[in-house]
Amino acid sequence: MSIRTRQAVLQLKPYSPGKPIWEVQREHGLDRVVKLASNENPLGPSPLAMEALLRSAAELHRYPDAGFSELRSALADTLGVTPEHIIAGNGADELIKLVAEAYLETGDEMIVPSPSFTEYEFTGVLMGARVVPVPLRADFTYDIAAILGAVTPRTKLVYVCTPHNPTGTYLPRGELEKLLEELPPSVLLIVDAAYGHYADADDYTDGLDLLRQGRTLLVLQTFSKIYGLAGIRVGYAVSRPEVIEALLKVKEPFNVNALAQTAAAAALADTDHVSRSRELNADGRRYLTEELTARGFTVVRPSQSNFILVRLGAEAGRIYEGLLQRGVIVRSAAVWGLPEYVRITIGTPEENDRLLEALAELGRRAEVPAPRVAE
Ligand SMILES: Cc1ncc(COP(=O)(O)O)c(C=O)c1O
């Protein structure tokens, strides 16, 4: 075959997702597997979303609402903006791609934190843009001066992710404000707040209040995390109406399926599920941070998210594999250039204890000296 793909496609690296449960069950012959790898909600989906979804199944012969009007106005009411400030997508992933499609010409520049969620880079490369990674500081916090220093006349987009994936660290309000103030008006700042519901620091902001004050930025959110709907794929972006209009122009007509729209609107109203999820996460995050620290591991702090980044050291690869063999899936951070680290999603108390038990088994095994040859 001599059909050539676009140049940009040659440079794309496939996304590397967390290992699915079925794969680990099959590979290691296990019944029970604990997945702490993809930052999903261990409490499961919002019960109100599940009920709404079943009720709406009888309408599946109809196309979905192309303008997601029910979800859009529910979001607008909850967030204190007008529906024109909102677009929904097939996961926040789709919105990241729509932003790139709407704004990036070949040769434009896009600044992304490093390490970070790889979808940003993927969409920039896809559009033929130059992706400019700006490293986090050694303690995994943002270096605003470095981001501002990377801006050139070709910069169109700047991504920050707060709480940050994969580190759990966050960008304090004052620094976000400074960034917004100093970026030229020709640059769109995108605040990915996929994990924003889990943050409890006094100076945390997902940027929505700044948007409501009339500042120009785009805030990304998802129903995949605290709302427990990762499998059905809904995310949303909030920005000025002219930005949202540009994204609406490039989206597929029926980008959010009917079940997803119904489930997301119901999940949004399920404040009980959200607060139970937040509490479970805060308790588990404290517990795992303390227990892992007591075992001599370094936990990147403070995590404001539903996962922690943990330094296991030179043995990280062996421990990661050992956990898999014991049916505990965590995420190797080697994909982010951090081979001594793993990212661990906070689970239920039982799941967290299973992780600690499996780690202890591995530790004990490591401590047993190798049998010595008889002298
Ligand atoms: C930082 C960040 N942004 C966006 C997403 C995408 O979320 P969605 O499932 O809505 O596509 C994720 C998913 O893990 C994420 O970690």
The ligand as a Gaussian input file, in Angstrom:
#p B3LYP/6-31G(d) Opt

LIG

0 1
 C       -6.035000      15.430000      33.920000
 C       -7.075000      14.731000      33.121000
 N       -7.799000      15.431000      32.253000
 C       -8.738000      14.864000      31.508000
 C       -8.990000      13.515000      31.615000
 C       -9.989000      12.913000      30.675000
 O      -11.155000      12.609000      31.292000
 P      -12.349000      11.959000      30.478000
 O      -12.523000      10.598000      31.049000
 O      -13.503000      12.873000      30.768000
 O      -11.993000      11.925000      29.033000
 C       -8.273000      12.732000      32.507000
 C       -8.519000      11.298000      32.603000
 O       -7.884000      10.549000      33.275000
 C       -7.273000      13.359000      33.275000
 O       -6.510000      12.664000      34.114000

